[in-house]
Amino acid sequence: MEHVSEGVTAVLNEIADGREHSLDRLIPLVYDELRQIAARHLRGEPSGHTLQPTALVHEAYIRLARQGKKDWRTRAVFFHVAARMMRRVLVDHARGHHRAKRGGAPVRLSLDDLHLFSEDKTWEVLAVDEALNRLAQIDPRQADVVELRFYGGLSVEEAAKVLDISPKTVKRDWTIAKAWLYGDLKAQPHGIDPGPVGKR
């Protein structure tokens, strides 16, 4: 795997240097990893679900390709940006399928489950996105940790490398951020019961 990582870094440097044609060489190198991340978000959804892992990867990749400045000089930076794009795709898809529901019992939502998207509960995706935006105003690094772990599916160690902080700091930020998000979601008028903070 090390030679694959080195290949990704070399291609990313070419792209950052303005060689746009190198984008065609990037997708085969990162596709499997991006698809695994996408599959975690859509885990448990039926085969007829309108947003499949392949479609999520392709849409995120198209958005990455359309970015004006592509200064992704390391694999870690690329996957950070890719996680953000997947978040935007999921949120945009949720908005497109959103149906306002009023009343009923609160629905439990766990940030420890990387099964993020369900077309029956698209408002949950929107609620988490809004809460994460509020967290970013208070503590941008904690919001980055959540984005990398929740949307990007990165491990503690991988997130630490992306953010250039220690794994211990990532774990602390992850715990604090989850607690804050749970409190924020519970305080909102959309009826989410965040449940207990998990151990992940």
C-alpha positions as CSV (number, residue, x, y, z in Angstrom):
1,M,0.0,0.0,0.0
2,E,2.9,2.3,0.6
3,H,3.7,2.5,-3.1
4,V,0.1,3.4,-3.9
5,S,0.2,6.2,-1.3
6,E,3.4,7.5,-2.9
7,G,1.7,7.4,-6.3
8,V,-1.2,9.4,-5.0
9,T,1.1,12.0,-3.5
10,A,3.0,12.3,-6.8
11,V,-0.2,12.8,-8.8
12,L,-1.6,15.3,-6.3
13,N,1.6,17.3,-6.6
14,E,1.2,17.3,-10.4
15,I,-2.4,18.6,-10.1
16,A,-1.3,21.3,-7.6
17,D,1.3,22.4,-10.1
18,G,-1.4,23.0,-12.7
19,R,-1.3,19.8,-14.7
20,E,-5.0,19.2,-14.8
21,H,-4.7,16.1,-17.1
22,S,-3.3,14.3,-14.0
23,L,-6.9,14.2,-12.6
24,D,-7.5,11.3,-14.9
25,R,-4.7,9.4,-13.2
26,L,-6.0,10.2,-9.7
27,I,-9.4,8.5,-9.7
28,P,-8.1,4.9,-10.2
29,L,-5.7,5.5,-7.3
30,V,-8.3,6.7,-4.8
31,Y,-11.5,5.2,-6.1
32,D,-11.6,2.1,-3.8
33,E,-10.9,4.1,-0.7
34,L,-13.5,6.8,-1.5
35,R,-16.1,4.0,-2.3
36,Q,-15.5,2.4,1.1
37,I,-16.2,5.7,2.8
38,A,-19.3,6.2,0.7
39,A,-20.5,2.7,1.4
40,R,-20.2,3.3,5.2
41,H,-22.5,6.3,4.9
42,L,-25.1,4.3,2.9
43,R,-24.8,1.0,4.8
44,G,-28.0,-0.8,5.3
45,E,-29.9,1.0,2.6
46,P,-31.9,-1.1,0.1
47,S,-30.4,-1.9,-3.3
48,G,-33.0,0.4,-4.9
49,H,-31.9,3.4,-2.9
50,T,-31.4,6.4,-5.3
51,L,-28.0,7.3,-3.9
52,Q,-25.6,4.4,-4.2
53,P,-21.9,4.5,-3.1
54,T,-20.7,4.7,-6.7
55,A,-23.0,7.7,-7.4
56,L,-21.8,9.4,-4.2
57,V,-18.2,8.9,-5.2
58,H,-18.7,10.2,-8.7
59,E,-20.6,13.2,-7.7
60,A,-18.0,14.1,-5.0
61,Y,-15.2,13.6,-7.5
62,I,-17.0,15.8,-10.1
63,R,-17.2,18.6,-7.5
64,L,-13.5,18.1,-6.7
65,A,-12.6,18.3,-10.3
66,R,-14.5,21.6,-10.7
67,Q,-12.7,23.3,-7.9
68,G,-10.6,26.2,-9.2
69,K,-7.6,25.8,-6.9
70,K,-6.5,22.2,-6.3
71,D,-3.7,22.5,-3.9
72,W,-3.9,18.9,-2.6
73,R,-0.2,18.3,-2.1
74,T,-0.7,15.3,0.2
75,R,-3.0,12.4,0.4
76,A,-4.2,13.5,3.8
77,V,-5.2,17.0,2.5
78,F,-7.0,15.4,-0.5
79,F,-9.1,13.1,1.7
80,H,-9.9,16.0,3.9
81,V,-11.3,17.9,0.9
82,A,-13.0,14.7,-0.4
83,A,-14.8,14.3,3.0
84,R,-16.1,17.8,2.8
85,M,-17.4,17.2,-0.7
86,M,-19.1,14.0,0.3
87,R,-20.8,15.9,3.1
88,R,-22.1,18.5,0.6
89,V,-23.4,15.8,-1.8
90,L,-25.2,14.1,1.1
91,V,-26.7,17.3,2.3
92,D,-27.7,18.4,-1.2
93,H,-29.3,15.0,-1.8
94,A,-31.1,15.2,1.5
95,R,-32.5,18.7,0.6
96,G,-33.8,17.3,-2.6
97,H,-35.7,14.5,-0.9
98,H,-36.7,16.4,2.2
99,R,-40.3,16.2,3.3
100,A,-41.3,18.3,6.4
101,K,-42.7,16.1,9.1
102,R,-44.4,17.5,12.2
103,G,-45.2,15.7,15.5
104,G,-44.4,12.1,16.3
105,A,-41.9,10.7,18.7
106,P,-38.3,11.9,18.6
107,V,-36.0,9.8,16.4
108,R,-32.7,8.6,17.9
109,L,-29.6,9.6,16.0
110,S,-26.0,8.4,16.7
111,L,-22.9,10.1,15.5
112,D,-21.1,6.8,16.2
113,D,-22.9,5.2,13.3
114,L,-21.3,6.0,10.0
115,H,-24.6,4.9,8.3
116,L,-25.5,8.5,7.7
117,F,-28.1,8.8,5.0
118,S,-31.6,7.5,4.8
119,E,-34.1,9.0,2.4
120,D,-36.9,8.4,5.0
121,K,-35.1,10.7,7.4
122,T,-33.4,13.3,5.3
123,W,-34.1,16.0,7.8
124,E,-31.6,14.2,10.2
125,V,-28.8,14.8,7.6
126,L,-29.8,18.5,7.4
127,A,-30.0,18.8,11.2
128,V,-26.5,17.4,11.7
129,D,-25.1,19.6,9.0
130,E,-26.6,22.7,10.6
131,A,-25.4,21.7,14.0
132,L,-21.9,21.1,12.6
133,N,-22.0,24.6,11.0
134,R,-22.8,26.0,14.4
135,L,-19.9,24.1,16.0
136,A,-17.5,25.4,13.4
137,Q,-18.3,29.0,14.5
138,I,-17.3,28.1,18.0
139,D,-14.4,25.6,17.5
140,P,-13.3,25.1,13.8
141,R,-10.9,22.3,14.7
142,Q,-13.5,20.3,16.5
143,A,-15.8,20.7,13.5
144,D,-12.9,19.5,11.3
145,V,-12.5,16.4,13.5
146,V,-16.2,15.6,13.2
147,E,-16.1,16.1,9.4
148,L,-13.1,13.9,9.0
149,R,-14.4,11.1,11.2
150,F,-18.1,11.3,10.5
151,Y,-18.1,12.2,6.8
152,G,-14.7,11.1,5.8
153,G,-14.7,7.9,7.9
154,L,-11.1,8.5,9.0
155,S,-9.6,6.8,12.0
156,V,-8.2,8.8,15.0
157,E,-4.7,8.4,13.6
158,E,-5.6,9.4,10.1
159,A,-7.5,12.5,11.3
160,A,-4.5,13.5,13.5
161,K,-2.3,13.3,10.4
162,V,-4.6,15.5,8.4
163,L,-4.9,18.1,11.0
164,D,-1.3,17.9,12.2
165,I,-2.3,17.3,15.8
166,S,-1.8,14.3,18.2
167,P,-4.2,11.3,18.2
168,K,-4.9,12.2,21.9
169,T,-6.1,15.7,20.8
170,V,-8.3,14.2,18.1
171,K,-9.9,11.8,20.7
172,R,-10.5,14.7,23.1
173,D,-11.9,16.9,20.4
174,W,-14.1,14.1,19.1
175,T,-15.5,13.4,22.6
176,I,-16.2,17.1,23.3
177,A,-17.6,17.8,19.9
178,K,-20.0,14.8,20.0
179,A,-21.2,16.0,23.4
180,W,-21.7,19.5,22.1
181,L,-23.6,18.3,19.0
182,Y,-25.8,16.0,21.0
183,G,-26.8,18.9,23.3
184,D,-27.3,21.2,20.3
185,L,-29.4,18.7,18.4
186,K,-31.6,18.0,21.4
187,A,-32.2,21.7,21.9
188,Q,-33.4,22.2,18.4
189,P,-37.1,22.1,17.5
190,H,-36.9,19.2,15.1
191,G,-37.4,16.4,17.5
192,I,-34.1,14.6,17.4
193,D,-33.2,12.5,20.5
194,P,-29.4,12.2,20.1
195,G,-29.1,9.4,22.7
196,P,-26.0,8.8,24.8
197,V,-22.5,9.6,23.7
198,G,-20.9,6.5,22.2
199,K,-17.5,5.0,22.9
200,R,-16.1,5.2,19.4
